[in-house]
Amino acid sequence: MELLAIRSEISGRESSLASVAKCAGVTECAFFHNAGYRGMYNMNLSQLKVLRRMPTGAKSLLDYMGKTELAAPK
């Protein structure tokens, strides 16, 4: 249950971040988010999906993170 609460909180923060980025003039949100993954993991999103063995069509990398990783300060 705690994992669901953390995941829900992060979803809200992602929406807020996307809104702020758009207001700041970011037009390519996918590149913006991918840059965040490169900064945190030194890998882009496609590399992380392979590393995590995500199935084709999986919606969000966040669904494949554990509680500790989701709760870690970014």
Residue frames as a rotation matrix with the C-alpha (Angstrom) as fourth column:
MET 1
0.567 0.824 0.000 0.00
0.824 -0.567 0.000 0.00
0.000 0.000 -1.000 0.00
GLU 2
0.377 -0.519 -0.767 2.88
0.190 -0.767 0.613 2.37
-0.907 -0.377 -0.190 0.78
LEU 3
-0.664 -0.634 0.396 4.31
0.474 0.052 0.879 1.78
-0.578 0.772 0.265 -2.71
LEU 4
-0.071 0.730 0.680 0.99
0.970 -0.109 0.218 2.83
0.233 0.675 -0.700 -4.26
ALA 5
0.774 0.338 -0.535 0.95
0.516 -0.827 0.223 6.02
-0.367 -0.449 -0.815 -2.21
ILE 6
-0.089 -0.898 -0.431 4.50
0.120 -0.439 0.890 6.90
-0.989 0.027 0.147 -3.24
ARG 7
-0.662 -0.129 0.738 3.74
0.707 0.219 0.672 6.10
-0.248 0.967 -0.054 -6.90
SER 8
0.375 0.890 0.259 0.63
0.919 -0.394 0.020 8.30
0.120 0.230 -0.966 -6.77
GLU 9
0.614 -0.223 -0.757 2.61
0.250 -0.855 0.455 11.19
-0.749 -0.469 -0.469 -5.29
ILE 10
-0.497 -0.867 0.006 5.25
0.219 -0.119 0.968 10.88
-0.839 0.483 0.249 -8.01
SER 11
-0.295 0.470 0.832 2.57
0.955 0.123 0.270 10.87
0.025 0.874 -0.485 -10.72
GLY 12
0.763 0.604 -0.229 1.31
0.627 -0.778 0.035 14.17
-0.157 -0.171 -0.973 -9.36
ARG 13
0.285 -0.754 -0.591 4.80
0.016 -0.613 0.790 15.60
-0.958 -0.235 -0.163 -9.30
GLU 14
-0.600 -0.471 0.647 5.43
0.608 0.258 0.751 14.47
-0.521 0.844 0.132 -12.87
SER 15
0.233 0.781 0.579 2.29
0.958 -0.286 -0.001 16.27
0.165 0.555 -0.815 -14.00
SER 16
0.828 0.031 -0.559 3.38
0.271 -0.896 0.352 19.40
-0.490 -0.443 -0.750 -12.17
LEU 17
-0.173 -0.978 -0.113 6.86
0.160 -0.141 0.977 19.20
-0.972 0.151 0.181 -13.68
ALA 18
-0.434 0.074 0.898 5.43
0.887 0.210 0.412 18.81
-0.158 0.975 -0.157 -17.18
SER 19
0.649 0.749 0.134 3.23
0.758 -0.652 -0.027 21.85
0.067 0.119 -0.991 -16.65
VAL 20
0.612 -0.509 -0.605 6.11
0.026 -0.752 0.659 23.99
-0.790 -0.419 -0.447 -15.40
ALA 21
-0.442 -0.813 0.379 8.34
0.412 0.191 0.891 22.82
-0.797 0.550 0.250 -18.25
LYS 22
-0.046 0.520 0.853 5.67
0.996 -0.040 0.077 23.71
0.074 0.853 -0.516 -20.78
CYS 23
0.892 0.391 -0.228 5.27
0.426 -0.894 0.136 27.18
-0.150 -0.219 -0.964 -19.25
ALA 24
0.297 -0.879 -0.372 9.05
-0.061 -0.406 0.912 27.60
-0.953 -0.248 -0.175 -19.45
GLY 25
0.328 -0.091 -0.940 8.98
-0.883 -0.383 -0.271 26.90
-0.336 0.919 -0.206 -23.16
VAL 26
-0.691 -0.518 0.504 9.89
-0.330 0.847 0.417 23.21
-0.643 0.122 -0.756 -23.30
THR 27
0.087 0.732 -0.676 8.32
-0.983 -0.047 -0.177 21.89
-0.162 0.680 0.715 -26.49
GLU 28
0.061 -0.150 -0.987 9.80
-0.442 0.882 -0.161 18.40
0.895 0.446 -0.013 -26.55
CYS 29
0.466 0.211 0.859 8.71
-0.883 0.050 0.467 16.89
0.056 -0.976 0.209 -23.23
ALA 30
0.989 -0.112 -0.100 10.01
0.110 0.994 -0.026 13.43
0.102 0.015 0.995 -24.15
PHE 31
0.217 -0.966 0.140 13.53
0.349 -0.057 -0.935 14.81
0.912 0.252 0.325 -24.59
PHE 32
0.019 -0.120 0.993 13.15
-0.717 -0.694 -0.070 16.76
0.697 -0.710 -0.099 -21.34
HIS 33
0.767 0.333 0.549 12.16
-0.630 0.552 0.546 13.67
-0.121 -0.764 0.633 -19.33
ASN 34
0.849 -0.503 -0.160 14.81
0.384 0.796 -0.467 11.54
0.363 0.336 0.869 -21.03
ALA 35
0.038 -0.848 0.528 17.44
-0.142 -0.528 -0.838 14.10
0.989 -0.043 -0.141 -19.99
GLY 36
0.321 0.157 0.934 16.30
-0.925 -0.163 0.345 13.59
0.206 -0.974 0.093 -16.40
TYR 37
0.983 0.031 0.179 16.84
-0.068 0.976 0.205 9.82
-0.169 -0.214 0.962 -16.66
ARG 38
0.506 -0.860 0.069 20.26
0.407 0.168 -0.898 10.40
0.760 0.482 0.435 -18.22
GLY 39
0.016 -0.483 0.876 21.12
-0.580 -0.718 -0.385 12.68
0.815 -0.501 -0.292 -15.33
MET 40
0.469 0.266 0.842 19.98
-0.878 0.250 0.409 10.22
-0.102 -0.931 0.350 -12.65
TYR 41
0.754 -0.016 0.657 21.08
-0.095 0.987 0.133 6.92
-0.650 -0.163 0.742 -14.17
ASN 42
-0.270 -0.844 -0.463 23.58
-0.634 -0.206 0.745 7.82
-0.725 0.495 -0.479 -16.89
MET 43
-0.819 0.167 0.548 21.27
0.474 0.736 0.484 5.93
-0.323 0.656 -0.682 -19.28
ASN 44
-0.747 0.652 -0.128 18.44
-0.635 -0.642 0.430 7.02
0.198 0.402 0.894 -21.49
LEU 45
-0.008 0.865 0.502 14.91
-0.891 0.222 -0.397 5.70
-0.455 -0.451 0.768 -21.09
SER 46
0.656 0.273 -0.704 15.24
-0.641 0.694 -0.328 3.00
0.399 0.666 0.630 -23.74
GLN 47
-0.339 -0.848 -0.408 18.38
-0.324 0.513 -0.795 1.65
0.883 -0.137 -0.449 -22.05
LEU 48
-0.720 0.125 0.682 16.62
-0.685 0.023 -0.728 1.62
-0.107 -0.992 0.069 -18.67
LYS 49
0.384 0.922 -0.044 13.67
-0.907 0.367 -0.207 -0.25
-0.175 0.119 0.977 -20.14
VAL 50
0.380 -0.351 -0.856 16.01
-0.360 0.796 -0.486 -2.97
0.852 0.493 0.176 -21.41
LEU 51
-0.687 -0.710 0.154 17.87
-0.371 0.161 -0.915 -3.08
0.625 -0.685 -0.374 -18.08
ARG 52
-0.571 0.552 0.607 14.57
-0.722 0.013 -0.692 -3.47
-0.390 -0.834 0.391 -16.19
ARG 53
-0.973 0.160 0.165 13.28
0.220 0.861 0.459 -6.03
-0.068 0.483 -0.873 -18.69
MET 54
-0.384 0.870 -0.308 10.13
-0.382 -0.454 -0.805 -4.01
-0.841 -0.192 0.506 -19.30
PRO 55
-0.192 0.385 0.903 7.69
0.733 0.668 -0.128 -5.59
-0.652 0.637 -0.410 -21.73
THR 56
-0.906 -0.066 0.419 7.03
0.380 -0.568 0.731 -3.86
0.189 0.821 0.539 -25.04
GLY 57
-0.165 0.889 0.427 4.26
0.245 -0.382 0.891 -1.33
0.956 0.251 -0.155 -24.61
ALA 58
-0.046 0.101 -0.994 4.78
0.998 0.055 -0.040 -0.89
0.050 -0.993 -0.103 -20.86
LYS 59
0.697 0.532 0.480 3.56
0.556 -0.824 0.106 2.56
0.453 0.193 -0.871 -19.93
SER 60
0.729 -0.357 0.584 5.92
-0.504 -0.858 0.104 3.92
0.463 -0.370 -0.805 -17.29
LEU 61
-0.173 -0.895 -0.412 9.36
0.001 0.418 -0.908 3.12
0.985 -0.158 -0.072 -15.96
LEU 62
-0.476 0.017 0.879 8.08
-0.806 -0.408 -0.429 4.21
0.351 -0.913 0.207 -12.55
ASP 63
0.627 0.773 0.092 5.90
-0.762 0.585 0.278 1.09
0.161 -0.245 0.956 -12.46
TYR 64
0.709 -0.449 -0.544 9.10
0.246 0.880 -0.406 -0.97
0.661 0.154 0.734 -12.47
MET 65
-0.353 -0.795 0.493 10.82
-0.304 -0.401 -0.864 0.82
0.885 -0.455 -0.100 -9.59
GLY 66
-0.174 0.218 -0.960 10.80
0.798 0.602 -0.008 -0.32
0.577 -0.768 -0.279 -5.99
LYS 67
0.774 0.584 -0.243 9.67
0.594 -0.539 0.597 1.69
0.218 -0.607 -0.764 -2.99
THR 68
0.276 -0.752 -0.598 13.18
0.606 -0.347 0.716 2.82
-0.746 -0.560 0.360 -2.02
GLU 69
-0.658 -0.556 0.509 14.01
0.732 -0.311 0.607 4.03
-0.179 0.771 0.611 -5.50
LEU 70
0.046 0.772 0.633 10.70
0.725 -0.462 0.511 5.87
0.687 0.436 -0.581 -5.88
ALA 71
0.854 0.364 -0.372 11.08
0.516 -0.500 0.695 7.57
0.067 -0.786 -0.615 -2.51
ALA 72
-0.073 -0.973 -0.221 14.72
0.934 -0.145 0.328 8.58
-0.351 -0.182 0.919 -3.04
PRO 73
0.433 0.168 -0.886 15.25
0.044 -0.985 -0.166 12.31
-0.900 0.033 -0.434 -3.42
LYS 74
0.381 -0.238 0.893 15.83
0.914 0.245 -0.324 13.21
-0.142 0.940 0.311 -7.04
